[in-house]
Amino acid sequence: MPWSQTYSPLGGVALSALVAALPVVTLLGLLAFWHVRAHLAALAGLWVAGVIAIFVYQMPASMAVASMGYGAAFGLFPIGWIVLNAIFIYNLSVETGGFAVLQRQVAGVSGDRRIQALLIAFSFGAFIEGAAGFGAPVAISGALLIGLGFRPLEAAKLALIGNTAPVAFGALGTPLITLAKITDLDLQALSSMVGRQLPLFSLIVPFWLIAAQSGWRGMKAVWPACLVAGGSFGVAQYLVSNFIGPMLVDIIAAVVSMGALTVLMLVWKPADAPVGDPPDAPRETPPGVAQGQVWRAWLPWLLLSLSVFLWGLPFFKGALNRAFAPSFPVPGLHLQVMKMPPLAPHPEPEAAVFVFNALSATGTALLLAGVGAGFLLGLGPGRMVSLYARTFWKVRVSLLTIALMLALGFTTRYSGTDTTMGLAMAGTGWWFPFFSPLIGWLGVALTGSDTSSNVLFGNLQKVSAEQLGLSPILMAASNSSGGVMGKMIDAQSIVVASVATGGRPDSPDAGTVLRSVFWHSVALALLVGVLVMLQAYVWPGMVPAAR
């Protein structure tokens, strides 16, 4: 029998929200303050979520278990699959000796660690976000920074902070395409609105990134590079989102940013010496690297970029999915949970269909890129299988952690506890424009995905805006724009960053990574809230009209 969600099981939204927050508080508290290992903290948070779902929200136990299984499966396919194959490509590059050449190539742009952070964590990470999304940008950027000699914690922190401003347009515009479908709002108007919010933060984030890395004085010494990287990205982000659409925003903006930063380095150098290279920074490869060696070094990453881009194109992905994309409804959960107003305009069943998407498209594209590069670089099948097995063994516990984290997120979603927390923020009246992006931030922090946050809270934003006489376009877009700041602290991203920078004696655990970025995430989310308040009450002309 279908089960209807209830959002105030304790008689009021405020008290219910306090109880609904317990799984998240448990998870973050164990990670941040008690230094519990990530998979154990996730298991504890999942147990609390299950107890609250069954005994407070009266969710049938079979549905709660089904939602846990659905989340765990989604955690492995596609999230874990992407992470596994991204780390495989990095290990392959190291195994073939190409990474030593890459280190020299990146150093050829600039030997300054701050410029390298801008180039990899911000610009190149945005390119991978635009093509693939999910955990791929953090995994690949973190691994690249480690290979360039960054300390593991520093690499994890920079990869997470850098992967913010591009997220709303990530994976070829999927978050906004999904938001338009959920809310029945005009896609181009939503794209334009987000494109009038995030370019400001695309300009801010490079300065913020380098300040987090090197302090205020270190950032001041390279402010022209921060300005060029962020400014060029922001201008391209605005133009593409407002005059073309959401699909290619990140890819075009990232290419523009990388090109602009590279050109700047030809005519300008930081006035000060490079800020304290880590003591374990790799030695430069000998001068005179042959052109063939350069080509071999870049081959895995060129194939990676080409593969994830092609695999993400609608016609290519559609053809693969038509040929082979097994899917099945989740037993005991599909169309059994009824979303209720104001989350939905009327009671409606929520789908729960597990789709492999051509064997989880992005992860498979990464695997094919790695295998193709391995063969072209002369690695035999036996050597590649051995390397892949070593990679899997390295990330096995992290894959379990990701599965548990997503099981927790799906349990809160289908039980309605995360909606209770969103409703608590939505009941703020005149202040709602400030809290609107914080709802998106909460959604991404809980689910690990801007797309999932838009699915969860997009219609809530629209309904609340209509009740308060605000623009539904502004409020729905703010859900996505605010959500990007939650990306750096969601459990999935934290674990991915920890995995990508792991394997060394000084590698950080998930709790350490979380503590290093938590307040950065909160501060940036609050700034988005201030911007949306201004757009709602001071600059309403910035809100585009639906076509």
QUIGIHU-V790491 format. One record per backbone hydrogen bond with DSSP energy under -1.0 kcal/mol. NH is the residue of the N-H (numbers start at 1). CO is the residue of the C=O. E is the energy in kcal/mol with one decimal. If there is no record, write none. Layout:
nh	co	e
NH	CO	E
NH	CO	E
This chain:
nh	co	e
3	336	-3.8
5	338	-2.4
11	8	-1.7
16	12	-2.0
17	13	-2.6
18	14	-1.7
19	15	-1.8
20	16	-2.7
21	17	-1.6
22	19	-1.5
25	21	-2.7
26	22	-2.9
27	23	-2.4
28	24	-2.9
29	25	-2.6
30	26	-2.4
31	27	-2.0
32	28	-3.2
33	29	-2.4
34	29	-1.4
36	30	-2.6
41	37	-2.5
42	38	-2.6
43	39	-1.7
44	40	-2.2
45	41	-2.6
46	42	-2.4
47	43	-2.1
48	44	-2.2
49	45	-2.4
50	46	-2.4
51	47	-2.2
52	48	-2.4
53	49	-2.5
54	50	-2.3
55	51	-2.8
56	52	-1.8
57	52	-2.4
59	53	-2.9
64	60	-2.1
65	61	-2.5
66	62	-2.1
67	63	-2.6
68	64	-1.8
69	65	-2.4
70	66	-2.6
71	67	-2.4
72	68	-2.5
73	69	-2.4
74	70	-2.2
75	71	-2.2
76	72	-1.4
77	73	-2.8
79	74	-1.3
80	75	-2.7
81	76	-1.6
82	78	-2.5
83	79	-2.3
84	80	-2.8
85	81	-1.8
86	82	-2.3
87	83	-2.4
88	84	-1.6
89	85	-1.9
90	86	-1.8
91	87	-2.7
92	88	-2.5
93	89	-2.2
94	90	-2.1
95	91	-2.8
96	92	-2.1
97	94	-1.2
98	93	-1.2
99	93	-1.4
102	98	-2.2
103	99	-2.4
104	100	-1.3
105	101	-2.2
106	102	-3.0
107	103	-2.2
108	104	-1.3
110	106	-1.9
116	112	-2.1
117	113	-2.1
118	114	-2.0
119	115	-2.5
120	116	-2.7
121	117	-1.6
122	117	-1.1
123	118	-2.4
124	119	-2.6
125	120	-1.5
126	122	-1.6
127	123	-1.5
128	124	-2.0
129	125	-2.3
130	126	-2.5
131	127	-1.7
132	128	-3.1
133	128	-1.3
136	133	-1.6
139	135	-2.3
140	136	-2.8
141	137	-2.6
142	138	-2.4
143	139	-2.0
144	140	-2.4
145	141	-2.6
146	142	-2.2
147	143	-2.3
148	144	-1.3
149	146	-1.8
150	145	-2.3
155	151	-2.8
156	152	-2.5
157	153	-2.5
158	154	-2.5
159	155	-2.3
160	156	-2.0
161	157	-2.5
162	158	-2.5
163	159	-1.1
164	162	-1.5
167	164	-2.0
169	166	-1.4
170	167	-1.9
171	129	-3.3
172	130	-2.7
173	169	-1.5
174	170	-1.0
177	173	-2.4
178	174	-2.6
179	175	-2.0
180	176	-2.5
181	177	-1.6
182	178	-2.4
183	179	-2.2
184	180	-1.7
190	186	-2.2
191	187	-2.7
192	188	-2.6
193	189	-2.3
194	190	-2.6
195	191	-2.1
196	193	-1.5
197	194	-1.6
198	194	-2.6
202	198	-2.5
203	199	-1.6
204	200	-1.6
205	201	-3.1
208	204	-2.4
209	205	-3.4
210	206	-2.1
211	207	-2.2
212	208	-2.3
213	209	-1.3
214	210	-3.5
215	211	-2.0
219	215	-2.1
220	216	-2.4
221	217	-1.4
222	219	-1.3
223	220	-1.1
226	222	-1.9
227	223	-2.7
228	224	-2.4
229	225	-2.7
230	226	-2.5
231	227	-2.7
232	228	-2.1
233	229	-1.3
234	230	-2.9
235	231	-2.5
236	232	-2.1
237	233	-2.6
238	234	-2.4
239	235	-2.5
240	236	-2.6
241	237	-2.0
242	238	-2.0
243	239	-2.1
244	240	-2.1
245	240	-2.8
252	248	-2.3
253	249	-2.6
254	250	-2.7
255	251	-2.0
256	252	-2.4
257	253	-2.5
258	254	-2.8
259	255	-2.4
260	256	-2.7
261	257	-2.5
262	258	-2.2
263	259	-2.3
264	260	-2.3
265	261	-1.8
266	263	-1.2
267	264	-1.4
268	264	-1.6
281	278	-2.0
294	290	-1.7
295	291	-2.3
296	292	-2.3
297	293	-2.2
298	294	-2.0
299	295	-1.3
302	298	-2.5
303	299	-2.6
304	300	-2.0
305	301	-2.4
306	302	-2.6
307	303	-2.7
308	304	-2.6
309	305	-1.7
310	306	-2.6
311	307	-2.8
312	308	-1.0
313	310	-1.0
317	313	-3.1
318	314	-2.8
319	315	-1.9
320	316	-2.1
321	317	-2.6
322	318	-2.3
323	319	-1.8
324	320	-3.0
328	354	-1.9
330	352	-3.3
333	330	-1.9
334	330	-2.2
335	350	-1.8
336	333	-2.1
338	3	-3.0
339	348	-2.9
343	340	-1.3
348	339	-1.9
350	337	-2.6
354	328	-2.5
356	326	-2.6
360	356	-6.6
361	357	-1.2
364	360	-2.2
365	361	-2.5
366	362	-2.2
367	363	-2.2
368	364	-2.8
369	365	-2.2
370	366	-2.4
371	367	-2.9
372	368	-2.8
373	369	-2.5
374	370	-2.5
375	371	-2.3
376	372	-2.3
377	373	-2.0
378	375	-1.4
379	374	-2.9
384	380	-2.1
385	381	-2.6
386	382	-2.1
387	383	-2.2
388	384	-2.7
389	385	-2.4
390	386	-2.2
391	387	-2.2
392	388	-2.6
393	389	-2.3
394	390	-1.8
395	391	-1.5
399	395	-2.4
400	396	-1.6
401	397	-2.3
402	398	-2.7
403	399	-2.1
404	400	-2.2
405	401	-2.8
406	402	-2.4
407	403	-1.9
408	404	-2.1
409	405	-2.2
410	406	-2.6
411	407	-1.7
412	408	-2.1
413	409	-1.7
414	410	-2.6
415	411	-1.9
416	412	-1.0
418	412	-1.5
420	416	-1.7
421	417	-1.5
422	418	-2.0
423	419	-2.8
424	420	-1.8
425	421	-1.3
426	422	-2.2
427	423	-1.2
431	428	-1.7
432	429	-2.5
434	431	-1.2
435	431	-1.6
436	432	-2.4
439	435	-1.7
440	436	-1.4
441	437	-2.5
442	438	-2.5
443	439	-2.4
444	440	-2.4
445	441	-2.5
446	442	-1.9
447	443	-2.6
448	444	-3.0
453	449	-2.1
454	450	-2.1
455	451	-2.1
456	452	-2.5
457	453	-2.9
458	454	-1.9
461	457	-2.4
462	458	-1.9
463	459	-2.8
464	460	-2.5
465	461	-2.3
466	462	-2.2
467	463	-2.1
468	464	-1.6
470	465	-2.8
475	471	-2.3
476	472	-2.7
477	473	-2.3
478	474	-2.1
479	475	-1.3
480	476	-1.1
481	477	-2.6
482	478	-2.9
483	479	-1.3
484	480	-1.1
485	482	-1.1
486	483	-1.3
489	486	-1.2
494	490	-2.4
495	491	-2.3
496	492	-2.5
497	493	-2.8
498	494	-2.1
499	495	-2.6
500	496	-2.9
501	497	-1.4
502	499	-1.6
507	504	-2.0
513	509	-2.0
514	510	-2.6
515	511	-2.3
516	512	-1.5
518	514	-1.8
521	517	-2.2
522	518	-2.1
523	519	-2.4
524	520	-2.2
525	521	-2.1
526	522	-2.3
527	523	-1.8
528	524	-1.8
529	525	-1.9
530	526	-1.9
531	527	-2.2
532	528	-2.5
533	529	-2.1
534	530	-2.0
535	531	-2.4
536	532	-2.1
537	533	-2.2
538	534	-2.3
539	534	-3.3
542	539	-2.1
543	540	-1.7
